[in-house]
Amino acid sequence: MAGRLSRLANGGRVFFANSGAEANEVAIKIARKRARALGQEVIVTLERSFHGRTMATLSASGQPEKQAPFAPTLEGFAHVPAGDLKALRVIFQTRPVAAFLAEPVLGESGVHVLSAEFLGEAARLCAQADALLIMDEVQTGLGRCGAAFAYERYGLLPDVVTIAKTLAGGLPMGAAVIGGRAEGVLGPGDHGSTFGAGPVVAAAANAVLDLLEEPGLFERVELLGARLETWLRRLVRAGTATEVRRLGLMAAVDLAGVNAKETALAALEAGILMNATSEVTLRFLPPLMVTSEEIDRVGRFLVEHLAAVRPALQQGVGA
Ligand SMILES: Cc1ncc(COP(=O)(O)O)c(C=O)c1O
């Protein structure tokens, strides 16, 4: 399992954990241990990012409202706005950076796809500063974005790749694939996990990797993602949405004048499970086995429901 995962990612060694937060936790510990030796100070992450709910990963996540109830958070993190090249360059110029940790597509905050220019510049700055490039692929990885990992679509090779969610098909498993500049940082006794890679979850993960290696899967993901995007763009043309964002089968739409959470509830009544990440944004991460008929059903529901609800709202009915 470790060998397969390593070959699929960056060729590094694999640490197995039980969740995405724990996978990121080990990446953060590696960056910190290495930083002590090199005199580096800060791990750069993105505003509106999400890396987990443990204290270190909460501190890494750029969401002050989630951090506030548990303050003080850990020191040693600096958050820059996603896509802000100037802020990214300034932080690398002014602080000794230990690592750049990011989701290639910010999932929890509503599918914000990083530009190739921004992520490429982050990788270049990391190489220049001898800092680690850590990609949080917990949500984007294992086929979700039309490649084994989303970073491949940017032509990057991270030092550490963190994985969970899909990995054991719903059983609790996380992993960090540790290569490049991160190799050899952790020694015996530095880190561990009692249940990491237990036989049941490892067998499930092997089965997931079998499916992932099936020819045509990534093409299918891209095709179905494009089909979903076509439906969502119809909403923009109809004036019931303002923006669509997507990479592979990871998509979001910002609604116009209609509450996303109420829309998700209405969808549930129609037998469709969808996720509102805010009052405005609907997020779609269907299982990769979703069919084109199912995508059409969701698209048709949205077109018809939003067209029906919006005029009523505009006339003050039900407002
Ligand atoms: C990008 C990302 N990183 C980390 C996590 C945390 O994973 P877990 O809930 O398995 O700890 C999540 C969970 O939603 C996530 O989306």
The ligand as an ORCA input file, in Angstrom:
! r2SCAN-3c Opt
* xyz 0 1
  C      -8.465     20.139      2.665
  C      -8.745     19.438      3.941
  N      -7.738     19.187      4.797
  C      -7.942     18.539      5.954
  C      -9.195     18.128      6.342
  C      -9.389     17.424      7.645
  O      -9.648     16.080      7.428
  P     -10.301     15.176      8.599
  O     -11.695     15.653      8.794
  O     -10.205     13.776      8.068
  O      -9.450     15.386      9.811
  C     -10.281     18.375      5.495
  C     -11.646     17.961      5.885
  O     -12.647     18.398      5.408
  C     -10.054     19.049      4.270
  O     -11.069     19.319      3.423
*
